[in-house]
């Protein structure tokens, strides 16, 4: 495995608690699409489910999850211990070399 891939995987592992329940918002969208349900309610339910997952599984505060839905994600909101924010600087878009 290339070194950069290993670093990315280690950073993701240190930043997030990954489990299968985090796929529920995706399943909500897929089921809503297959059942041809109205888009806006399906997306709202999916977003609410994702916010619940963030609060319960990722240690994000409820106020931060609401702020993210209005503004955008900021690395400072990650609450998992052991997460090294300086690794994120390695992967910012403006530092990625062009393909």
N, C-alpha and C positions, 0 to 999 in steps of 0.2 A: 504494500500500500504506500503510495507517495506520502511524503512528509506533510504536505499541505492538507491532504485529505484527512490524515490522522489528527492534525491540529484542529481542523474544522469539526470533526466528530467529537473530539474531546471537549471543545468549547460548547457545542450543543448539549452534550451530556452534562456538563457542569452548570449550564444555564437553565435547563428545563427538566422537569420530572415527566418523562415520556411513559404513556400507557395507552391501552386500547380505548379507554373511555374518552380520550381526547379526539377520537374520530366521530363522536356522536354529532357534532355540528355538520360535518361533511355528509353523514348519513341522512340528516334532516333535509339537507338540500337535495340529495339524490332521490330520496323517497318523495319529496314534494314535486320534483321534476317528473318522475315517472308517473305519479298520480295526477299530474297536470293541475296542481293546486296553484292559486294566485302567488305570484312571485314575491310581492312585498311582505305578506304575512309569513311566508316560509323563511325569507331572509331575516326577518325580525326574530323569529323563534330560534333560528340558527345562531344569530348574534347573541341572544340572551343565553343560550346554552353554552356558547363559547365563553361568555363573561363568567358564568357559573363555574365552568371548568378552570378558568384562570384563577378565580378566587380560591376554589377548593384545592386544586392540584398544584398550582404554580406559586402559591403564596403571594399573589398580587392582591392588594387591598381593593375593596369595592370602589372606593373613590378613584383609584388609579385606573380601574377597568372602565369606569364611566369616562374619565378624562381621555383614555385611549380611543374610545369610540367617537369622541368629539374632535380631538386633535390628532395625535398620532403616537406611536410607540416610542418610548425613550429608554435607553439601556439602564438608566438609573432606577427604573421601576422593577427590575428583576430582583427578587428578594432571596434567592437561594444562596445559602452560605457556600463559600468555596468558589463562587463565580468570579472570575477575574475579568473586570471590565476592560483592561488594557488589551486583551485578545481581540475584542471587537474592533479596535482601531486597525487591526491587520486586514479586516475584511470590508472596510468601508468602500462604497462604490467608486469614490474618486481615487482610490488607491489600487483598484483592480486593473491590471494591464489589459489593453485592448486585445481582442482575439485575432 
